[in-house]
Amino acid sequence: MANLIKTVYALNKKKGWDHVFDWHGPVFLFTNENIKEYASQIPAIQGGKVLAVGAGGDHAFEALLNGAKQVDTFDINCLQELVIELKQKMIKYLPREQFMHFFLDKNHFFDPAIIWPIWKTLSPSLRLFLERFYKTEDMSMFIYHKSYSTCYSLDGCSYLADPQAYAELKRIMPDKIKFIHSDLGGLKRKLTQKYDAMLLSNIYAYMNQDIEDASTRLSRFYSDTLAPIAEDFLTQDGGQICLNYMWSVAQPEKVHDLMKNFTKYRAESIDDFTDNKHSFHAIDVSPARCDIMGFCPDMAVVMTQKTR
């Protein structure tokens, strides 16, 4: 009942780009990150417990395909839980062709006939979300005006690019994926267990934007957010946090140098009294949307926690 009431309030709130990171904002249906390339380069995911940003569920799905034994999600926007449920149920119970038509074909976008066979499996909150769209056809409920636009790439997620990956995800998809309604700053108060890996997408890009110096900004994010979460909720030996995804990086060598220097600084810092040390490295990622964003590599920045 609480989720249903929250959904009613969220749907009645104003949508649009200026509310993207509100608890009631428009929803992302897919990621535009090349998750399939960098997730395979984060060893802590395989066989581990993973906490992923909610968004459209793609981070969680890719973690499952990379061998995660448990995946939980979190997001500041409570409506993203409904997107995750919708995609999770469709993958689990419907063929890939219908899934692709429903989300990515403008002639069948959110076609009610496609999901009618699984309608009774959907939560009351998700039904309310769908009924609101069918009644209003309000595209502002979604972050992109057309939602099936070229802002999304089939190449960035294994289950979208490869029918066999979709079939495997269908096979391993859990009945429910846990969702925690929280922003990153409040996450520490809501977590109840340790994770082997955390996937934070590009939340970092929207924090401490008033700090221009890259090293100072990373240091603030580390001390205020990463270190406190890692101390209590990240596996001590080998736990990893993918803390930022960067698109079309013109000078990737500068990012690599920053990660090396920051790792050295943290290892030598006299104000580091924790029982763990953290190393940082960046992964070069082939852009999934090079026709739009250019031909510079994307990059994923990863922090690894190791016992001293």
C-alpha positions in Angstrom: 0.0 0.0 0.0 2.9 2.4 0.8 4.4 1.9 -2.6 1.1 2.5 -4.3 0.5 5.7 -2.4 4.1 6.9 -3.3 3.5 6.0 -6.9 0.3 8.1 -7.0 2.1 11.1 -5.6 5.1 10.6 -7.9 2.9 10.4 -11.0 1.1 13.5 -10.1 4.3 15.5 -9.8 5.6 17.6 -12.7 8.0 15.8 -15.0 10.7 17.1 -17.4 14.4 17.5 -17.7 14.6 19.8 -14.7 13.2 17.0 -12.5 15.4 14.2 -13.8 17.1 13.6 -10.4 14.1 14.1 -8.2 12.3 11.2 -6.5 9.3 11.6 -8.8 11.1 12.4 -12.1 10.7 11.0 -15.5 12.2 7.5 -16.0 15.1 6.1 -17.9 14.1 3.0 -19.9 17.6 2.0 -20.9 21.2 3.0 -20.3 23.4 4.5 -23.0 26.5 3.1 -21.4 28.5 0.3 -22.9 27.9 -1.9 -19.8 28.7 -5.2 -21.5 32.3 -4.2 -22.1 33.3 -2.8 -18.7 31.2 -5.1 -16.5 33.3 -8.1 -17.7 36.4 -6.2 -16.5 35.2 -5.9 -12.9 36.2 -9.3 -11.3 34.2 -8.7 -8.1 30.9 -9.0 -10.0 31.5 -12.7 -10.9 30.0 -14.9 -8.2 29.5 -11.8 -6.0 26.7 -9.8 -4.4 26.2 -6.6 -6.4 24.5 -3.3 -5.7 23.6 -1.4 -8.9 22.0 1.9 -9.7 18.4 1.2 -10.6 17.7 3.3 -13.7 16.3 1.0 -16.3 17.7 -2.1 -14.7 20.4 -2.7 -17.3 23.3 -2.5 -14.8 21.6 -5.2 -12.7 20.9 -7.4 -15.8 24.5 -7.2 -17.0 25.7 -8.1 -13.5 23.5 -11.2 -13.6 24.9 -12.1 -17.0 28.4 -11.7 -15.6 27.8 -14.3 -12.9 26.6 -12.2 -10.0 24.8 -14.5 -7.4 22.7 -11.6 -6.1 21.8 -8.2 -7.4 20.1 -5.4 -5.5 19.3 -1.9 -6.9 18.9 1.6 -5.6 17.7 4.9 -7.2 16.6 8.3 -6.0 13.6 8.0 -8.4 11.0 5.6 -6.9 9.4 5.2 -10.4 12.5 3.5 -11.6 11.5 0.5 -9.5 8.5 0.1 -11.8 10.7 0.1 -15.0 12.9 -2.6 -13.5 9.9 -4.7 -12.6 8.3 -4.2 -16.0 11.5 -5.3 -17.9 12.3 -8.1 -15.5 8.8 -9.6 -15.9 8.9 -9.2 -19.7 12.3 -10.8 -20.0 11.2 -13.6 -17.8 7.9 -14.4 -19.4 7.9 -13.0 -23.0 10.0 -13.6 -26.1 12.7 -11.2 -27.1 10.9 -10.0 -30.2 7.9 -8.8 -28.2 10.3 -7.1 -25.7 12.1 -5.2 -28.4 8.8 -4.1 -30.1 7.4 -2.9 -26.8 10.3 -0.6 -25.9 12.1 0.2 -29.2 9.6 0.1 -32.0 7.8 3.4 -32.3 4.8 1.6 -33.9 4.4 -0.6 -30.9 5.8 1.5 -28.1 4.2 0.3 -24.8 1.7 -1.6 -26.8 -0.8 -2.9 -24.2 -1.5 -6.0 -26.3 2.1 -7.2 -25.8 1.9 -7.2 -22.0 -1.7 -8.2 -21.6 -0.7 -11.9 -21.2 1.4 -11.0 -18.1 -0.8 -8.2 -16.7 -1.9 -10.2 -13.7 1.8 -10.7 -12.6 2.4 -7.0 -12.4 2.3 -5.1 -9.1 -0.5 -2.6 -8.5 2.0 0.3 -8.7 3.2 -0.8 -12.1 -0.3 -1.3 -13.4 -1.1 2.3 -12.2 2.0 3.6 -14.0 1.0 1.9 -17.2 -2.6 2.9 -17.0 -1.6 6.5 -16.5 0.5 6.4 -19.7 -2.3 4.7 -21.7 -4.8 7.3 -20.5 -2.6 10.4 -21.1 0.1 9.2 -23.7 2.3 11.7 -21.8 5.8 11.2 -23.1 7.2 13.5 -20.3 6.9 10.4 -18.1 10.1 9.2 -19.9 13.4 10.9 -19.9 13.7 11.1 -23.7 10.9 12.6 -25.7 10.5 9.5 -27.9 12.0 7.0 -25.5 12.7 4.6 -28.4 15.2 7.2 -29.7 18.8 6.8 -30.9 19.9 8.0 -27.5 19.7 4.2 -26.6 22.0 1.7 -28.3 21.4 -2.0 -28.7 25.2 -2.5 -28.6 25.7 -1.5 -25.0 23.8 -4.3 -23.2 24.4 -8.0 -23.9 20.7 -8.9 -23.7 19.7 -6.3 -26.2 22.6 -7.0 -28.7 22.5 -10.8 -28.5 19.5 -13.1 -28.6 21.4 -15.8 -26.8 22.2 -13.4 -23.9 18.5 -12.6 -23.7 17.7 -16.3 -23.5 20.3 -16.7 -20.8 19.0 -13.7 -18.8 15.5 -15.2 -19.1 16.8 -18.4 -17.6 18.6 -16.8 -14.6 16.3 -13.9 -14.0 15.1 -13.9 -10.3 11.5 -13.5 -9.5 12.1 -10.2 -7.9 15.0 -7.7 -7.8 15.3 -5.8 -4.6 15.0 -2.0 -4.9 16.1 0.5 -2.3 14.6 4.0 -2.7 17.6 6.3 -1.9 20.0 8.7 -3.3 23.7 7.9 -3.0 24.2 10.2 -0.1 21.6 8.5 2.0 22.4 5.0 0.9 24.6 4.2 3.9 21.7 4.6 6.2 19.6 2.0 4.3 22.0 -0.8 3.5 22.0 -3.9 5.6 24.7 -6.1 4.1 28.0 -6.1 2.4 28.4 -6.2 -1.4 31.3 -7.4 -3.5 30.7 -4.8 -6.2 28.8 -1.6 -6.6 27.8 0.0 -10.0 27.1 3.7 -9.7 26.8 4.7 -13.3 27.6 8.5 -13.6 26.2 9.8 -10.4 29.6 11.2 -9.6 29.3 13.6 -12.5 26.4 15.4 -10.8 28.0 15.7 -7.3 30.4 18.5 -6.2 30.0 20.3 -9.5 31.2 23.5 -7.9 34.7 22.0 -7.6 36.6 22.5 -10.8 39.9 20.8 -10.0 39.5 17.1 -10.9 41.8 15.8 -8.1 40.1 17.9 -5.4 36.7 16.8 -6.7 37.6 13.2 -6.6 39.1 13.6 -3.1 35.9 15.1 -1.8 33.7 12.4 -3.4 36.0 9.8 -1.9 36.1 11.1 1.6 32.4 12.1 1.8 30.8 9.2 -0.1 33.0 6.3 -1.2 35.1 5.7 1.9 32.2 5.7 4.3 30.2 3.3 2.2 33.2 1.0 1.5 34.1 0.8 5.2 30.9 -0.8 6.2 29.2 -2.2 3.1 32.0 -3.2 0.6 33.9 -6.5 0.8 37.2 -5.8 2.5 39.4 -7.8 0.3 38.8 -7.1 -3.4 35.5 -5.3 -3.2 35.0 -2.9 -6.1 33.0 0.2 -6.9 32.5 1.4 -10.4 32.2 5.0 -9.4 31.9 6.9 -12.7 31.1 6.3 -16.4 32.5 8.9 -18.7 31.4 9.4 -22.3 33.7 10.4 -25.2 36.9 11.2 -23.3 39.2 13.3 -25.5 42.3 12.8 -23.3 42.0 9.4 -21.6 45.7 9.4 -20.6 44.9 12.3 -18.2 42.2 10.1 -16.5 44.6 7.2 -16.2 47.3 9.5 -14.7 44.8 11.0 -12.2 43.8 7.5 -11.0 47.5 6.5 -10.6 48.3 9.7 -8.7 45.2 9.5 -6.5 46.0 5.9 -5.6 49.5 6.9 -4.6 48.1 9.8 -2.5 45.7 7.6 -0.7 48.3 5.0 0.0 50.7 7.6 1.5 48.2 9.9 3.2 48.7 10.4 6.9 45.0 11.2 7.4 43.9 7.7 6.3 43.1 5.8 9.5 40.9 3.2 8.0 41.8 -0.5 7.9 41.7 -0.6 4.2 43.5 1.0 1.3 41.9 1.8 -2.0 43.4 1.7 -5.5 41.8 3.4 -8.5 42.0 2.6 -12.2 40.2 3.5 -15.4 38.9 1.1 -18.0 38.9 2.2 -21.6 35.5 1.4 -23.1 34.5 1.3 -26.8 31.7 3.8 -27.2 28.3 2.2 -27.8 27.1 5.4 -29.5 30.1 6.6 -31.6 27.7 7.9 -34.3 26.4 10.4 -31.8 29.1 11.1 -29.3 32.2 10.9 -31.5 35.1 8.4 -31.7 36.9 9.1 -28.4 36.8 6.2 -25.9 34.4 6.1 -23.0 35.9 5.3 -19.6 34.7 3.5 -16.5 36.5 4.4 -13.2 36.8 1.7 -10.6 37.9 1.7 -6.9 39.2 -1.5 -5.4 39.3 -2.1 -1.7 42.0 -4.4 -0.3 43.0 -5.4 3.3 46.2 -3.8 4.4 
